Structure formats: structure tokens, C-alpha cells
Amino acid sequence: MNEENYALNNSEKNIIKTEDPNSFLRNLGNLGNLKNLSYLKTLVENYKLSDKQLIEALELLSDPSLFKVYNKNTIVRLELHLRICKAILEVVTYSSITLEYDLRDKFNNGLNNFAEIYYETIKHEPENTHTNFKNYNINFLLINLRDISRSTKLNNTFDIKVTLDKVLQNNYSTKKFLKKEETTKFDQANSYNQILYELLSLNYSLNFTNNTIYKVLQYYKEDYLFEFIWKYTYLSIQHNLETKFDISKILNDQEEFIEILNGKGLAAPPNTLLFGILDFAQNLCKKTTHVVTLVYSYFLGIEALQKSNCTYIWFKSVELLLFLSSKEPGLFQEIVQNKINNFKPLNNSQEFKDILQYVTRKLELEDEFLKNLNLTKNEKIFIQKFTTEKSIKLLTEIVIDRLSCPVTRKITGDFFILLCGHSISHQFKIQNFKCPFCNADIESDSIYNLSQNAILRSLCKFIEQDGYVYSADTNSYMKIFENIPRGPKSSKKAYSKGMLFAFEKADIAEKQLEYPIAIMWFTRVLHFYPKSYSVQCRRAIAFLNLKMYLKAINDLTTAIKLKPSKSCAYIHRSKIYIIYKNFDNALHDIEEALKIDPYNKDACSEKEKICEYKKQTGNIDRPISNFMQLGLSNEILINIFKFVKFPLNLILTCKSWYNISCDHMVRAEWIVYQYGRAHALFHAIRLGPKFINLSVVKAIITNDAIISSYFIQRLLLHFGQLDQQLELLKMEHNANNQNISNVRQQNPRTPWASDLDISVFIYLLEEADNQFKPIELSKKGNDMELFHFLSAGPHVINDAREILDKNKDQIKQLILEKRFIPFPPRPKHLQAQTNTTIEEYPAKDGFENNRQLNIIARAILICKDLVTYWKAIGYHGICKDVNDLVMQGAVLILYPPTPPEDWTRPSTKDVSDRLEELIEIGFELSYTIIGDIMQLFEQRLPAIGNTLIEAFIQARNDTKENLLSKCLIEALKPNRKLKGTEVFEFLYRAIDGDKESKFSETMEFLLKNKPNNNTLDNNNDPFNPLEFSIMYYNWCLKRFGENAKITENCFEDILNTRISIDNYYKQNQNNQVPAGLMQEKFKNECEVFKIYCNARNFFKPSHLPIICQAIHDDILKTLFEYYLAILFDIQTLHTLQPIENLDLNVKLSVSTIEKKSLFRNETYKDEWSNELEKLYDEVNSGSLKGTNEFREYLKRFWEEYIKKL
């Protein structure tokens, strides 16, 4: 259980807040509350307490006055109390702490008081079970605590490394060669504490070693522990059979037990060692993530129950079994209940019934205790409930799989663990000193033995019941098959566990007529064994059943080339030729088959069919190409279809394309081709139920689509739809909660995978279960978060390198074994629709957020080998998915926003070398990325811009002129939101030659190549936004001046936008701002028009056809009552107000005298006069298509002008 589960309610009295261990320990005196006690246990077991805090806790726990009331929870509390004491003393044993004698004496004296509390409590317990309730765990804990506290180890510092070396050399393994176990003289009474101490030493040693060589052993920690457990369990059970001492009298008699506790008489009750071993196994089961540990514990409990005649051991065995039944009811409930019901002790059957009642009563109180604390039990691994027969078979299969060599698949008790972390049996002959799985080098002094002989010896009867027999020659168990398998023979070559697993899955799918699944698994087998004749033939038959004839022919032709002396492939290929009515080729194959096997019944039958067909068709044969035209054309059409990015228009053209699009195999090939193996399933689910169904998803997996554990984790988070009534009630009762309503308004779309069909969902889980360990899928984990911490995400980049190198093997395992692949990034056209200020995880649309992708990009920048790992599992789109973030991040690391004191400015070579290094592994330095980098560093371009440009030129092998031209195009794109004009200014200074012409050409290029290009006379859309950013227009006016040609072009675009705003108002009088335009941007687009009008008269007679659509005084007054009035020497009725341009920090205004000087050109005046006169005539005739406001201003101006004339 994690720390969250112990979060406490502040309203409860006497409950210490758990947010901070230090604040908790400052108030440690109140341990009477069960939640506080539980939290203390969590802190101790997770090693969150300092040495001083451990001593303080032990002092407080030594006080028996904490138990003032005897009730039904007292025994549960007392056991928890003693287990915390035991955990503290074990931690002290493996630390540098030395206990003072006074504290040790105080603790030992308190044990007697705890024993008295226990016996007093069971006297007060109601006799609702015909006997007083007893908990033998407390008897064991009191004895064990007495012996641990008296141990001399508490006075000395314990060296973990020494213990680990001792364990590896003496108990289990030596380097390179296995040593046979020596017979051990066993004296249980005197050695029980020493053996338990060695068991704990092994556990702590494997947990806390800092030796990198031994860290590979941590994965096999529980295997080492259970080998130790089974070794001494066997000896302890043998001793138990020889002992006929009735221990129940000692445990039930208070005075006699306290005498033993004080060291009078027996050193410990008989069978204490076996009880301690069972207790240790139960504690392992509470924390384990390995199913095999639960299975080993089950067999341990059964063995102890059936072989022991002691009530003391019965109690612990039954508790262990019932605990497993509660933890994993699907796997253990039926079989445990069956075993307990059928257990018949040789004598004392009533005592066993009493023991069963004790344990049941104890577990009931513990369940009630957990419910009161609001603690949740662990997630179940096995959701399905198995019958007793199936449970026994499944348990045996789990044991067999664990004890089998991954290469030879033979069961053995002797394994080698390699430094890379893989294990093999000692029977496998290592070739060239390379690991058979990862090809890592094997050094002679880095091979460790993992002996499993004690486990194998103890469980051999269960293994033999499953059809395995012991082979003295190979010292291993071998399976006896009734029939020769159809797969590759393992005697000639050692095959990996993955190939055999895939072959078994293919065989099952083939028998169940699941041909797409069979094809998928046969394909995987062929990756390992490409020259398998039988697998090629069987995959061809699967293709044949799916009517994929050309693929079947290809496989059969390959099989014939591999083994031309076998008849099977000839016979099946002839059947396909018959379908295409190519009787000549069919007859040829049949005759070849009969040459090989003259008495083959299938071949003789097929030959008769061919002859009959030839008679019916008049002995007329056609070329194969004509008769395969239908099949060939279908496959060509399928190939055409899968190349089309958006096939909807193609589907609507004719029914043939529609029929092709409905085929599940076609859809699978299309989705895999378009989105790749890594993201095919994600996008198939994203397209919704109209695209994906059970047949489609099976076909997608057949096409080698990748299922990752992260995909399943996200699928579990998203699957299922919200209860609409509940959502309405939530909104109703949270009416004032703006966050809830805002989030729901911003996410109107159906969340990813929420509408997935249940059959598809279940199939994906089953498929993932086949590919991964069930225990991995049952974890409520998040591989993205795990990757974040393993890659040192919370640390600064300088510290992260060392941490990531340390965790590199775990990250490699996460990618290669769990196939961790991030979800695809959100497309840019969807990013514009998403409010980036509220970025929830996981995102409703399923796409990966930038924050998570930054985690991936950052890790790649630290360790580029990660790209190789992803590509190894088929995720070839990794570079494309995080390309922008990686390339920007690489430059950002070289030029940090806040440089440290020891930072040195990188040279051009440093930057180009880093970029070229990334380009070599698949990343791309596109012009868009260069534009993004310049935008990222726009404030620092005066200092570092030239270095960046030179580095980009070297990395791309480009010319300066071309690069700057592309950079200018990127800078002027309207969707690029620059903060200032530094990028324009930098490019202006960097460009050689006629700078104004370069900028003008770039503007023209972007206008020509933009989608849905709108010209000045195109008013179909009510609103036409500015083509470029407002800052750019202002910058052009300042940099090039009001008389430049480029400035006039800018004004035309500004005028077009300003007129379109008026058009929008005419159509939408109720709206204040055009749709899609923020209030601030709308204001700025109107303001930039005023700025240009204040600079000079940019109006031309050619603008009148669009100005006639204006309604606002900003346009009409400026033209008619100011500029035209000056031009024609009429009284000006309007005055331009100076506009302060905050972006440029300058004032743009021109005096009237200066403006008059612009109109002394008589030709220019005549052009205006002619155009205005035409429009005036159209107004009078009623043919002018313009606004009423324009007509009024035009009439008023022209009449005033006529009067003057």
C-alpha cells in the first residue's frame, strides 16, 4: 500500500497528519490511534526514518500503557504493534545504530507485559466460536523479538556487502561453476533464530547493495529467498515429523509461555523456525509483484499443512493459504477451499477445526480494521475465476515456466545469471561468450549461479504430474509428447523462449480457426526461424483460408525453394491454381507432388479433380495472368487504397471502392501504412466504432501492430462513457465551480476510446496478457511517469545525465520488454483548437501533450541510444514525433536561458556538431525548425544570431542566401506568434543586397501559395484577417518608411482587412467582435489602419471599388473629409489624431503642410477626379453597389467640390 492510502481525515481527533514524517514523529506520543500506528509501520518499512527517529519510536513502542482497554481490536492492534517493533529492530540490525543496554532491558521487560495483555484479551473475547479466540502470531513475535533484541548484532555495524558476498559464495552460488549443496546438521531448537537471521540478511543484502555487479541479482531476489526457504522448510518439516511434542499446551498456558519468554526451560517453542519461514513468505506475498512468488507460497503452505501434526503450524499454514485466497481469489479461492475442506489430520480433527476458526476470526477482524481505516486491498491480477482443476494446472504451468531454461525450455534447478540480467541453464553451451538474447559480452568473472534445486526437489511431484520426467543425463526434466510436434525441433538448435511461445499461440489460433491471429504468430516464428518449411506452409494455409491467394502462393513458393523434396507445398499451391482455373500449373504441381510421394491420397484426389475440370471446360486453358486478373486487380486496388491519405472521397466515387474499404484486412493495411506499427491501434480507436471492430483489430495485430503496456494503461484510463445523468447532477451541484463548467465546455468531443466496443476492449486486454506478464498489466502504473523519473525528469539537466546513466538498463528494459511508446503528438491543426492554458493529463483526445513529449525529447538529448531502442521494437517514427522538441532542446542546452557561472559561449562548430549528431540518428533540421529556434531566441539574436545561422548552414550544407530566404518565409508566416520585431530586424541586417526587394518577394510568395487566397475584390468571406502580423506592418512602416513600395503593399492588405470588418458588421450586427478574433487583436487591426493613415495618404483611386463597402467613419472621414479635401483644396472637416504605436515606441503623424506637398501632382488629382465623377453618376442613377454611408460621403464631397469649381 502506498502512502496515499494512509491519508487521514483532519476532522478525526487524535490523528496525526501524515504529510510529513518529521511532523508525524514530533507528535509520536499518540500511537493509540490505529491510523497513526499504520502510518508508522509504513515509514519504517519504507526506510523513511533516521537513526534517531528509530530509537525514539522504539522507546515509545516499549511502553505497554498504550493498551488501556481490552476489546475486539486489541489483538489486531497488538500484532501490528509487535510487527512494527520487529521491523524497527531489523532495520537497526542492518544499520550503524548501537542500542543502549537500558533501552534493551526496558524493551525486554515490556515483552512480558505485552504477553499478559494478549492473554487477558483472549479471556475477554466472546465465546462465539465454541472456543476462545487465539492468535499464535503474537506468540511467535514475542519469542522472535526477545531473541532479536538480545542479539549481539545490535552492538556492531553490519556490512551489507560482506553479507552478500558471504551468501553468494557459501550458501547459493559461486562464480562460474555450481557447487553441490552439502548436507546440513539441523538442530532446530538452537538454530532457528540463526537461520531466520540469515534469511533476513539475504533479503536486506539484495535490497541495499550499492555494488553495480550485484544489482542484476535484485530481479531474482525472491528466487534466491525461496531457494533458502524451501531448503530449511524441508529440514524443518522432517524435524516436525520426528517430534511428537504437543505445543498447544505451551501456547495456551500463560504462565508456561512467559517462562519460555524469560528464558526458562525451552529456548523456543518447537517448530518456531517453520512458523517463522511461513510468516516471512506471507510478508513477501504482501509486497511481491511476481505471480510465481504467490504460487511458491501456496505450495509451501500446502506442504506445511499436510506434513505437519502441529497446531502451531496449522495456524500459520491456514492463514497463509486464506491470505492468498483473499489476495487473488480468481486463482486460489476454489483450490484453497477445496484443500482445506479435504484436509484430514491423523488425529485432533477438533483442534484443526478450532484453528480454522481462530484464523477466520483473525482475518475478519483485520478486514474490519482495514475498512475502518479506509485502506484498499491490492488490485487483483486474475479477474477470471478458475475451477480447482484449472487452478492446479495453471499453478503447475507457472512453476514450470519459472524453472525452465529460457533457451532450451528444459526444467532444471541450476541457472546462470549473466551480467546483462538474463538467465540461462548450465546445460546451454555459451558460444563466443555472448548472451543468446541481447548479444552482450560475457566475462568469466561475472557469471553467478542461481540454484533452484531445493525448490525443484520440493515441487517435483507436481511437475511430474504434468507429464514431465527426470533425465539423469541432462539433470533436468523433459516433456513426453504423445505426437511429434509440427514445429521446429529443439534438439538441433536452441531457440528462444519467445519463439516457442509464439509457436504455441499460433498452433492454438490455427486450431480455433482464428487465421489472422495464427498469421501474426507464425510471422513472429519466422523472424526467429526463417527457414522453417512447416511454418511457411501453415502460414500459407492461413492466407488461403482468408482468400489472400497471392500471399499464400508466395509462402508456398518459398517453402518449395527451401525443401523441393517435400510434397505438401506443391499440393496446396495446386489448389490455389485450381481456384484461378489455371489447370496446367495446377497439374504440374500435382505431378511433382506424386513424384515425391506416389501414394499421397490428397495428390491423387486433386489430380482427378483437375482432369475433370479440364474435360468440362473443353480442355481450354488460359494464361495464369488472365485468370488471376480478378485477384490481382483486387490486390492492386488494395495497394492503391492504402496509399490514399484521406480515402473518403475515393470511397464515395463507386461501390467497388466502398466494398474494398469495408474489408477488415484492407482497413488494417491502410491504418498500419498511414500511421505505422507503433500508432496504428491508437488511430484505429481514434477513428471510432465506424472504423474499428473486432475483425479489424485482429487484422491490425496480424499486420504486426505494436501493443505496449503504456497503451493498455491509457486504454484502461479512457475506456467507458460518463453517466450523463450523473454529470448533469454534478454540474447542477457545482454551478458556482467555474473550473468544472469551463473544462466541459472546452472538451465537447468524445474522449478517446470512451466509445470503444467492449469486445474490442476485452480482446486487446487478452492480447496484451499474452504478450506481457499478467502481474505487469494488473499494476496501476503509468510507464510515462516511470520513464519521467528514471530519466531524471525532476532534476536539472546537468544532474540528470548521471542519474539517467544509472537507470539506463531499467529504461532499456522498459522500452524493449514493455514496449513503452509515447502516444503520437497532437497535429498542428488540432493544437490551434486546444486551449493550451489548460493541459490535462491524460488528454481527452488521446494525443500526447507537449509536457510528456518534452520528457521524451529531454531523455533523448541526454542519451541518444534511446532512439536505437525504440527503433529496435518497430517505433521508427520516434524522430518524427519529437523532432521539433529535440532540435530546439539541443540548441537550448547550448544556450541556456540563465547561463551558469562556468558557462562558455559555444562556437559555430559546437552547435553544428551537435545538430549533425542528431541528424545522423534520424532527426531533421527543417526550415520550420530553424524558424522555431530563431523565435525561441528572438531576444538574444543580436548576440548569437550569426553563430546560429553559420551553424545551420554547415549542418544543412546550405548556402547563406537560400537559408536566409527560407528563414524570412518562416518569420513572415501569420501563424508564427513572435513577441517582438527582433527576428525581422536580424534578418534585415543579415540579408545582402536590396533588402526591400527580398521582403517584398517573400510577401508575394506567401500570398500566392496560401490556401484560399483572397484578393482585394474578393468579398465572399465577411471577414479577411491580416495576411501578416500587426508587428510586421508596423515594423515595415518604421524600417522602410512611408514612401516605400512595400509599405504601400502593406496598406492594401490593411485596407482590405478594415473593409472586411465593416462587411462583417453589416451581416452580424449583434456581434461585437468577428468570430475567431480576440478582442485585443481586433482592436489592434483597427489601430494599425489609423497608424498608416497618420503616416501619409496611401489611398489610391483603384481602392474605391472596395472602399464603397465601408460604413465606418475611420475610413470614410479620413478619405473624404481629410485627404481628398486637401487634394482638392476644400475645407477639411476632419483632423487626424496622433497615434502612439507602443510596439515601435514612436509617434507617426505628418503635418497638413507636408501632406499637401504630396498632392501637387496634377495627374494624380485628375485620376481621382475621374473615378469620383463616375461613382457620383452611379449614385444618381442608383446603379452603385455600395453602402448608404459611402453614398452620403461621396455626394457631400462631390457637391462641395462642384461648388468650388
C-alpha positions, 0 to 999 in steps of 0.5 A: 500500500502506498502512502496515499492510502494512509491519508487521514481525515483532519476532522478525526481527533487524535490523528496525526497528519501524515504529510510529513514524517518529521511532523508525524514523529514530533507528535509520536506520543499518540500511537493509540490511534490505529491510523497513526500506528499504520502510518508508522509501520509504513515509514519504517518499512519504507526506510523513511526514518533516521537513526534517531527517529528509530530509537525514539519510536522504539522507546515509545513502542516499549511502553505497554500503557498504550493498551488501556482497554481490552476489546475486539481490536486489541489483538489486531492492534497488538500484532501490528504493534509487535510487527512494527517493533520487529521491523524497527529492530531489523532495520537497526540490525542492518544499520550503524545504530548501537542500542543502549543496554537500558533501552534493551532491558526496558524493551525486554521487560515490556515483552512480558507485559505485552504477553499478559495483555494478549492473554487477558484479551483472549479471556475477554473475547466472546465465546462465539466460536465454541472456543476462545479466540487465539492468535499464535502470531503474537506468540511467535513475535514475542519469542522472535523479538526477545531473541532479536533484541538480545542479539549481539548484532545490535552492538556492531555495524553490519556490512551489507556487502560482506553479507552478500558476498558471504551468501553468494559464495557459501550458501547459493552460488559461486562464480562460474561453476555450481557447487553441490549443496552439502548436507546440513546438521539441523538442530532446530531448537538452537538454530532457528533464530540463526537461520531466520537471521540469515534469511533476513540478511539475504533479503536486506543484502539484495535490497541495499547493495550499492555494488553495480555487479550485484544489482542484476541479482535484485530481479531474482531476489525472491528466487534466491529467498525461496531457494533458502526457504524451501531448503530449511522448510524441508529440514524443518518439516522432517524435524516436525515429523520426528517430534511428537511434542504437543505445543498447544499446551505451551501456547495456551498456558500463560504462565508456561509461555512467559517462562519460555519468554524469560528464558526458562526451560525451552529456548523456543517453542518447537517448530518456531523456525517453520512458523517463522519461514511461513510468516516471512513468505506471507510478508513477501506475498504482501509486497511481491509483484511476481505471480510465481512468488504467490504460487511458491507460497501456496505450495509451501503452505500446502506442504506445511499443512499436510506434513505437519501434526502441529497446531502451531503450524496449522495456524500459520499454514491456514492463514497463509493459504486464506491470505492468498485466497483473499489476495487473488481469489480468481486463482486460489479461492476454489483450490484453497477451499477445496484443500482445506475442506479435504484436509484430514489430520491423523488425529485432533480433527477438533483442534484443526477445526478450532484453528480454522476458526481462530484464523477466520476470526483473525482475518475478519477482524483485520478486514474490519480494521482495514475498512475502518481505516479506509485502506484498499486491498491490492488490485487483483491480477486474475479477474477470471475465476478458475475451477480447482482443476484449472487452478492446479494446472495453471499453478503447475504451468507457472512453476514450470515456466519459472524453472525452465531454461529460457533457451532450451525450455528444459526444467532444471534447478541450476541457472546462470545469471549473466551480467546483462540480467538474463538467465540461462541453464548450465546445460546451454553451451555459451558460444563466443561468450555472448548472451543468446538474447541481447548479444552482450559480452560475457566475462568469466568473472561475472557469471553467478549461479542461481540454484533452484534445486531445493525448490525443484526437489520440493515441487517435483511431484507436481511437475511430474504430474504434468507429464514431465520426467527426470533425465539423469543425463541432462539433470533436468526434466523433459516433456513426453509428447504423445505426437511429434510436434509440427514445429521446429525441433529443439534438439538441433538448435536452441531457440528462444523462449519467445519463439516457442511461445509464439509457436504455441499461440499460433498452433492454438489460433490455427486450431480455433480457426482464428487465421489472422491471429495464427498469421501474426504468430507464425510471422513472429516464428519466422523472424526467429526461424526463417527457414522453417518449411512447416511454418511457411506452409501453415502460414500459407494455409492461413492466407488461403483460408482468408482468400489472400491467394497471392500471399499464400502462393508466395509462402508456398513458393518459398517453402518449395525453394527451401525443401523441393523434396517435400510434397505438401507445398506443391499440393496446396499451391495446386489448389490455389491454381485450381481456384484461378482455373489455371489447370496446367500449373495446377497439374504440374504441381500435382505431378511433382507432388506424386513424384515425391510421394506416389501414394499421397491420397490428397495428390491423387484426389486433386489430380482427378479433380483437375482432369475433370475440370479440364474435360468440362471446360473443353480442355481450354486453358488460359494464361495464369495472368488472365485468370488471376486478373480478378485477384490481382486487380483486387490486390492492386486496388488494395495497394492503391487504397492504402496509399490514399491519405484521406480515402473518403472521397475515393470511397464515395466515387463507386461501390467497388471502392466502398466494398474494398474499404469495408474489408477488415484486412484492407482497413488494417493495411491502410491504418498500419501504412498511414500511421505505422506499427507503433500508432496504428491501434491508437488511430484505429480507436481514434477513428471510432466504432465506424472504423474499428471492430473486432475483425479489424483489430485482429487484422491490425495485430496480424499486420504486426501492430505494436501493443505496449503496456503504456497503451493498455494503461491509457486504454484502461484510463479512457475506456467507458462513457460518463453517466450523463445523468450523473454529470448533469447532477454534478454540474447542477451541484457545482454551478458556482465551480467555474473550473468544472463548467469551463473544462466541459465546455472546452472538451465537447468531443468524445474522449478517446476510446470512451466509445470503444466496443467492449469486445474490442476492449476485452480482446486487446486486454487478452492480447496484451496478457499474452504478450506481457506478464499478467502481474505487469498489466494488473499494476496501476502504473503509468510507464510515462511517469516511470520513464519521467523519473528514471530519466531524471525528469525532476532534476536539472539537466546537468544532474540528470545525465548521471542519474539517467546513466544509472537507470539506463538498463531499467529504461532499456528494459522498459522500452524493449520488454514493455514496449513503452511508446509515447502516444503520437503528438497532437497535429498542428491543426488540432493544437490551434483548437486546444486551449493550451492554458489548460493541459490535462493529463491524460488528454481527452483526445488521446494525443500526447501533450507537449509536457510528456513529449518534452520528457521524451525529447529531454531523455533523448538529448541526454542519451541518444541510444534511446532512439536505437531502442525504440527503433529496435521494437518497430517505433521508427517514427520516434524522430518524427514525433519529437523532432521539433522538441529535440532540435530546439532542446539541443540548441537550448542546452547550448544556450541556456536561458540563465547561463551558469557561472562556468558557462562558455559561449559555444562556437559555430562548430559546437552547435553544428556538431551537435545538430549533425549528431542528431541528424545522423540518428534520424532527426531533421533540421527543417526550415520550420525548425530553424524558424522555431529556434530563431523565435525561441531566441528572438531576444538574444539574436543580436548576440548569437544570431550569426553563430546560429545561422553559420551553424545551420548552414554547415549542418544543412550544407546550405548556402547563406542566401537560400537559408536566409530566404527560407528563414524570412518565409518562416518569420513572415508566416501569420501563424508564427506568434513572435513577441517582438520585431527582433527576428525581422530586424536580424534578418534585415541586417543579415540579408545582402543586397536590396533588402526591400526587394527580398521582403517584398518577394517573400510577401508575394510568395506567401500570398500566392501559395496560401490556401484560399487566397483572397484578393482585394475584390474578393468579398465572399468571406465577411471577414479577411484577417491580416495576411501578416502580423500587426508587428510586421506592418508596423515594423515595415512602416518604421524600417522602410518608411512611408514612401516605400513600395512595400509599405504601400503593399502593406496598406492594401492588405490593411485596407482590405482587412478594415473593409472586411470588418465593416462587411462583417458588421453589416451581416452580424450586427449583434456581434461585437467582435468577428468570430475567431478574433480576440478582442485585443487583436481586433482592436489592434487591426483597427489601430494599425489602419489609423497608424498608416493613415497618420503616416501619409495618404496611401489611398489610391483611386483603384481602392474605391471599388472596395472602399464603397463597402465601408460604413465606418467613419475611420475610413470614410472621414479620413478619405473624404473629409481629410485627404481628398479635401486637401487634394482638392483644396476644400475645407477639411472637416476632419483632423487626424489624431496622433497615434502612439504605436507602443510596439515601435515606441514612436509617434507617426503623424505628418503635418497638413503642410507636408501632406499637401506637398504630396498632392501637387501632382496634377495627374494624380488629382485628375485620376481621382477626379475621374473615378469620383465623377463616375461613382457620383453618376452611379449614385444618381442613377442608383446603379452603385453597389455600395453602402448608404454611408459611402453614398452620403460621403461621396455626394457631400464631397462631390457637391462641395467640390462642384461648388468650388469649381 
